[in-house]
Amino acid sequence: MNNFDFDVIQRSWVYLFKTGMVFTLELTGLAMFGGIILGTLLAMMRLSKFKTLSLVATSYVNLIRSMPLVLVIFWFYFLVPYIGAWMIGSNQPIKVGAFSSSLITFILFEAAYYCEIMRAGIQSIPRGQVSAGYALGMNYWQTMSNIVLPQAFRNMIPVLLTQTIVLFQDVSLVYVLSITDFVGAASKIAQRDGRLIEMYLFVAVVYFVMCFGLSLLVRKLQQRVAIIR
């Protein structure tokens, strides 16, 4: 421990949190919001009576969940510019940017996991409530938006937040694209000052404290929002 230079942490913690952690939290929040919306739509498609919609959603979820995230990150980082150029009819790949490409990747990837969570939440609502909505003259979308989804979201809040904690950890993989997230910022300082052990140990401690603290909050929230049946 005498060889540890803890002063490097004191000199760089402002940069680590102001630049790296802010980026990590921003990407996590936006990916969570987009992933839940897309995941809810996919869940409704999977539960649809139309076999085509159900098959498309099921195939998408199974495909995404069977691939490693780091591979998906590379695919979208290199392919999205060409896909965008094809969509607008351009001869040159469009400039998407590392942040936009990462955001698209995480939304599409996490939507597959949020889909399964929301599907379980929707299926946990008794079918009698759906029938009651139809009896009141509501159509499918009105029944889902006014009766089923509010209860499903309440049931699934703890699980959704747990998946978001996993998303927060997964965001560190954008480091492979040389993006300055929290891990990327720590890596730059570690290589600059030759203090890899100190910086990566500090990163591990920060992730542990944040994720463990959030897990405790999720556990308490689960006890408060649980619906007594």
C-alpha positions as a Markdown table, in Angstrom:
| # | Residue | x | y | z |
|---|---|---|---|---|
| 1 | Met | 0.0 | 0.0 | 0.0 |
| 2 | Asn | 3.0 | 2.3 | 0.4 |
| 3 | Asn | 3.4 | 2.4 | -3.4 |
| 4 | Phe | -0.2 | 3.6 | -3.9 |
| 5 | Asp | -0.6 | 7.2 | -5.0 |
| 6 | Phe | -4.0 | 8.1 | -3.7 |
| 7 | Asp | -3.3 | 11.7 | -4.6 |
| 8 | Val | -4.0 | 11.0 | -8.2 |
| 9 | Ile | -7.6 | 10.4 | -7.2 |
| 10 | Gln | -7.8 | 13.7 | -5.4 |
| 11 | Arg | -6.4 | 15.5 | -8.4 |
| 12 | Ser | -8.7 | 14.0 | -10.9 |
| 13 | Trp | -12.0 | 13.2 | -9.1 |
| 14 | Val | -13.7 | 16.4 | -10.4 |
| 15 | Tyr | -12.9 | 15.5 | -14.0 |
| 16 | Leu | -14.0 | 11.9 | -13.4 |
| 17 | Phe | -17.5 | 12.9 | -12.1 |
| 18 | Lys | -18.1 | 16.1 | -14.0 |
| 19 | Thr | -17.2 | 14.6 | -17.4 |
| 20 | Gly | -17.2 | 10.8 | -17.1 |
| 21 | Met | -20.0 | 10.1 | -14.6 |
| 22 | Val | -22.3 | 12.8 | -16.1 |
| 23 | Phe | -22.0 | 11.1 | -19.5 |
| 24 | Thr | -22.7 | 7.7 | -18.0 |
| 25 | Leu | -25.8 | 8.9 | -16.1 |
| 26 | Glu | -27.1 | 10.8 | -19.1 |
| 27 | Leu | -26.7 | 7.8 | -21.4 |
| 28 | Thr | -28.3 | 5.5 | -18.8 |
| 29 | Gly | -31.3 | 7.8 | -18.3 |
| 30 | Leu | -32.0 | 8.3 | -22.0 |
| 31 | Ala | -31.5 | 4.6 | -22.8 |
| 32 | Met | -33.8 | 3.6 | -19.9 |
| 33 | Phe | -36.5 | 6.0 | -21.1 |
| 34 | Gly | -36.3 | 4.9 | -24.7 |
| 35 | Gly | -35.9 | 1.2 | -23.8 |
| 36 | Ile | -39.0 | 1.1 | -21.6 |
| 37 | Ile | -41.1 | 2.8 | -24.3 |
| 38 | Leu | -39.9 | 0.5 | -27.0 |
| 39 | Gly | -40.0 | -2.5 | -24.7 |
| 40 | Thr | -43.6 | -1.8 | -23.8 |
| 41 | Leu | -44.6 | -1.7 | -27.4 |
| 42 | Leu | -42.7 | -5.0 | -28.1 |
| 43 | Ala | -44.5 | -6.6 | -25.1 |
| 44 | Met | -47.9 | -5.6 | -26.5 |
| 45 | Met | -46.9 | -6.9 | -29.9 |
| 46 | Arg | -45.8 | -10.3 | -28.3 |
| 47 | Leu | -49.2 | -10.6 | -26.6 |
| 48 | Ser | -51.1 | -9.5 | -29.7 |
| 49 | Lys | -53.6 | -11.8 | -31.3 |
| 50 | Phe | -52.1 | -11.0 | -34.6 |
| 51 | Lys | -49.5 | -13.8 | -35.2 |
| 52 | Thr | -47.4 | -11.6 | -37.5 |
| 53 | Leu | -46.9 | -8.9 | -34.9 |
| 54 | Ser | -46.2 | -11.5 | -32.2 |
| 55 | Leu | -43.7 | -13.4 | -34.4 |
| 56 | Val | -41.8 | -10.2 | -35.3 |
| 57 | Ala | -41.5 | -9.1 | -31.7 |
| 58 | Thr | -40.6 | -12.6 | -30.5 |
| 59 | Ser | -37.9 | -13.0 | -33.2 |
| 60 | Tyr | -36.4 | -9.5 | -32.3 |
| 61 | Val | -36.3 | -10.2 | -28.6 |
| 62 | Asn | -34.8 | -13.7 | -29.0 |
| 63 | Leu | -32.2 | -12.4 | -31.5 |
| 64 | Ile | -31.1 | -9.5 | -29.3 |
| 65 | Arg | -31.0 | -11.5 | -26.1 |
| 66 | Ser | -28.8 | -14.1 | -27.7 |
| 67 | Met | -26.0 | -11.7 | -28.7 |
| 68 | Pro | -23.3 | -10.2 | -26.5 |
| 69 | Leu | -23.8 | -6.5 | -25.9 |
| 70 | Val | -20.2 | -5.5 | -26.9 |
| 71 | Leu | -20.8 | -7.1 | -30.3 |
| 72 | Val | -24.0 | -5.1 | -30.8 |
| 73 | Ile | -22.2 | -1.9 | -29.8 |
| 74 | Phe | -19.6 | -2.5 | -32.5 |
| 75 | Trp | -22.2 | -3.4 | -35.1 |
| 76 | Phe | -24.2 | -0.3 | -34.6 |
| 77 | Tyr | -21.2 | 2.0 | -34.3 |
| 78 | Phe | -20.0 | 0.9 | -37.7 |
| 79 | Leu | -23.3 | 0.2 | -39.4 |
| 80 | Val | -25.6 | 3.0 | -38.3 |
| 81 | Pro | -23.9 | 5.6 | -40.5 |
| 82 | Tyr | -24.4 | 3.4 | -43.6 |
| 83 | Ile | -28.0 | 2.4 | -42.6 |
| 84 | Gly | -28.8 | 6.1 | -42.2 |
| 85 | Ala | -27.3 | 6.9 | -45.6 |
| 86 | Trp | -29.4 | 4.1 | -47.2 |
| 87 | Met | -32.5 | 5.5 | -45.5 |
| 88 | Ile | -32.0 | 9.0 | -46.8 |
| 89 | Gly | -30.6 | 7.9 | -50.2 |
| 90 | Ser | -27.1 | 9.4 | -49.6 |
| 91 | Asn | -24.0 | 8.1 | -51.2 |
| 92 | Gln | -21.9 | 8.8 | -48.2 |
| 93 | Pro | -22.3 | 7.5 | -44.6 |
| 94 | Ile | -24.0 | 10.0 | -42.4 |
| 95 | Lys | -22.2 | 11.3 | -39.3 |
| 96 | Val | -24.1 | 9.8 | -36.4 |
| 97 | Gly | -21.5 | 10.3 | -33.7 |
| 98 | Ala | -20.4 | 8.1 | -30.9 |
| 99 | Phe | -23.0 | 9.2 | -28.4 |
| 100 | Ser | -26.0 | 8.9 | -30.8 |
| 101 | Ser | -24.8 | 5.5 | -32.0 |
| 102 | Ser | -24.4 | 4.3 | -28.4 |
| 103 | Leu | -27.8 | 5.6 | -27.4 |
| 104 | Ile | -29.5 | 3.8 | -30.3 |
| 105 | Thr | -27.6 | 0.6 | -29.4 |
| 106 | Phe | -28.6 | 0.7 | -25.8 |
| 107 | Ile | -32.2 | 1.5 | -26.5 |
| 108 | Leu | -32.6 | -1.3 | -29.0 |
| 109 | Phe | -30.7 | -3.7 | -26.8 |
| 110 | Glu | -32.3 | -2.9 | -23.5 |
| 111 | Ala | -35.8 | -2.9 | -25.1 |
| 112 | Ala | -35.6 | -6.7 | -25.5 |
| 113 | Tyr | -35.1 | -7.1 | -21.7 |
| 114 | Tyr | -37.6 | -4.4 | -20.8 |
| 115 | Cys | -40.1 | -6.2 | -23.1 |
| 116 | Glu | -39.9 | -9.4 | -21.1 |
| 117 | Ile | -40.3 | -7.5 | -17.9 |
| 118 | Met | -43.4 | -5.7 | -19.2 |
| 119 | Arg | -44.8 | -8.8 | -20.7 |
| 120 | Ala | -44.7 | -10.5 | -17.3 |
| 121 | Gly | -46.3 | -7.4 | -15.7 |
| 122 | Ile | -49.1 | -7.3 | -18.2 |
| 123 | Gln | -49.8 | -11.0 | -17.8 |
| 124 | Ser | -49.9 | -10.6 | -14.0 |
| 125 | Ile | -53.1 | -8.5 | -14.4 |
| 126 | Pro | -56.2 | -10.7 | -14.0 |
| 127 | Arg | -58.0 | -11.2 | -17.3 |
| 128 | Gly | -61.2 | -10.2 | -15.6 |
| 129 | Gln | -60.1 | -6.6 | -15.5 |
| 130 | Val | -59.6 | -6.6 | -19.3 |
| 131 | Ser | -63.0 | -8.1 | -19.8 |
| 132 | Ala | -64.4 | -5.4 | -17.5 |
| 133 | Gly | -62.8 | -2.7 | -19.7 |
| 134 | Tyr | -64.4 | -4.2 | -22.8 |
| 135 | Ala | -67.7 | -4.3 | -20.9 |
| 136 | Leu | -67.5 | -0.6 | -20.3 |
| 137 | Gly | -67.1 | 0.0 | -24.0 |
| 138 | Met | -63.3 | 0.5 | -24.1 |
| 139 | Asn | -61.3 | -0.7 | -27.1 |
| 140 | Tyr | -58.0 | -2.6 | -26.8 |
| 141 | Trp | -55.8 | 0.4 | -26.6 |
| 142 | Gln | -58.0 | 2.2 | -24.1 |
| 143 | Thr | -58.1 | -0.9 | -21.9 |
| 144 | Met | -54.4 | -1.3 | -22.0 |
| 145 | Ser | -53.6 | 2.4 | -21.3 |
| 146 | Asn | -56.2 | 3.0 | -18.6 |
| 147 | Ile | -56.4 | -0.3 | -16.8 |
| 148 | Val | -53.7 | -2.8 | -17.6 |
| 149 | Leu | -50.5 | -0.8 | -18.1 |
| 150 | Pro | -50.7 | 1.4 | -15.0 |
| 151 | Gln | -51.0 | -1.7 | -12.8 |
| 152 | Ala | -48.3 | -3.5 | -14.7 |
| 153 | Phe | -45.9 | -0.6 | -14.3 |
| 154 | Arg | -46.6 | -0.5 | -10.6 |
| 155 | Asn | -45.9 | -4.2 | -10.3 |
| 156 | Met | -42.8 | -4.1 | -12.4 |
| 157 | Ile | -41.2 | -0.9 | -11.0 |
| 158 | Pro | -38.7 | -2.7 | -8.8 |
| 159 | Val | -37.7 | -5.1 | -11.7 |
| 160 | Leu | -37.5 | -2.2 | -14.1 |
| 161 | Leu | -35.2 | -0.3 | -11.8 |
| 162 | Thr | -33.1 | -3.4 | -11.2 |
| 163 | Gln | -32.6 | -3.8 | -15.0 |
| 164 | Thr | -31.7 | -0.1 | -15.1 |
| 165 | Ile | -28.9 | -0.8 | -12.6 |
| 166 | Val | -27.6 | -3.5 | -14.9 |
| 167 | Leu | -27.9 | -0.9 | -17.8 |
| 168 | Phe | -25.8 | 1.5 | -15.7 |
| 169 | Gln | -23.1 | -1.1 | -15.4 |
| 170 | Asp | -23.3 | -2.0 | -19.1 |
| 171 | Val | -22.8 | 1.6 | -20.2 |
| 172 | Ser | -19.2 | 1.2 | -19.2 |
| 173 | Leu | -18.8 | -1.0 | -22.4 |
| 174 | Val | -18.8 | 2.2 | -24.5 |
| 175 | Tyr | -15.2 | 2.5 | -23.3 |
| 176 | Val | -14.3 | 0.1 | -26.2 |
| 177 | Leu | -15.3 | 3.0 | -28.6 |
| 178 | Ser | -12.9 | 5.4 | -26.8 |
| 179 | Ile | -15.9 | 7.4 | -25.4 |
| 180 | Thr | -15.2 | 9.3 | -22.3 |
| 181 | Asp | -17.6 | 7.7 | -19.8 |
| 182 | Phe | -16.6 | 7.2 | -16.2 |
| 183 | Val | -14.4 | 4.2 | -17.0 |
| 184 | Gly | -13.0 | 5.9 | -20.1 |
| 185 | Ala | -12.1 | 9.0 | -18.2 |
| 186 | Ala | -10.4 | 6.9 | -15.5 |
| 187 | Ser | -8.5 | 5.0 | -18.2 |
| 188 | Lys | -7.2 | 8.2 | -19.7 |
| 189 | Ile | -5.9 | 9.4 | -16.3 |
| 190 | Ala | -4.5 | 6.0 | -15.5 |
| 191 | Gln | -2.5 | 5.9 | -18.7 |
| 192 | Arg | -1.4 | 9.5 | -18.4 |
| 193 | Asp | -0.1 | 9.2 | -14.9 |
| 194 | Gly | 0.8 | 5.5 | -15.0 |
| 195 | Arg | -1.6 | 4.7 | -12.1 |
| 196 | Leu | -3.8 | 1.9 | -13.4 |
| 197 | Ile | -4.3 | 0.1 | -10.2 |
| 198 | Glu | -5.3 | 3.2 | -8.2 |
| 199 | Met | -7.8 | 4.5 | -10.8 |
| 200 | Tyr | -9.4 | 1.1 | -11.6 |
| 201 | Leu | -9.7 | 0.4 | -7.9 |
| 202 | Phe | -11.4 | 3.7 | -7.4 |
| 203 | Val | -13.8 | 3.0 | -10.3 |
| 204 | Ala | -14.7 | -0.4 | -8.8 |
| 205 | Val | -15.4 | 1.2 | -5.4 |
| 206 | Val | -17.6 | 3.9 | -7.0 |
| 207 | Tyr | -19.6 | 1.4 | -9.0 |
| 208 | Phe | -20.0 | -0.9 | -6.0 |
| 209 | Val | -21.2 | 1.9 | -3.7 |
| 210 | Met | -23.7 | 3.3 | -6.3 |
| 211 | Cys | -25.1 | 0.0 | -7.4 |
| 212 | Phe | -25.3 | -1.5 | -3.9 |
| 213 | Gly | -27.0 | 1.7 | -2.6 |
| 214 | Leu | -29.5 | 1.7 | -5.5 |
| 215 | Ser | -30.2 | -2.0 | -4.9 |
| 216 | Leu | -31.1 | -1.2 | -1.3 |
| 217 | Leu | -33.4 | 1.6 | -2.4 |
| 218 | Val | -35.1 | -0.7 | -4.9 |
| 219 | Arg | -35.7 | -3.3 | -2.2 |
| 220 | Lys | -37.4 | -0.7 | 0.0 |
| 221 | Leu | -39.4 | 0.6 | -2.9 |
| 222 | Gln | -40.6 | -2.9 | -3.7 |
| 223 | Gln | -42.0 | -3.2 | -0.2 |
| 224 | Arg | -43.9 | 0.1 | -0.6 |
| 225 | Val | -45.4 | -0.3 | -4.0 |
| 226 | Ala | -46.3 | -4.0 | -3.7 |
| 227 | Ile | -49.9 | -4.5 | -4.4 |
| 228 | Ile | -51.5 | -6.7 | -1.7 |
| 229 | Arg | -53.6 | -9.4 | -3.3 |
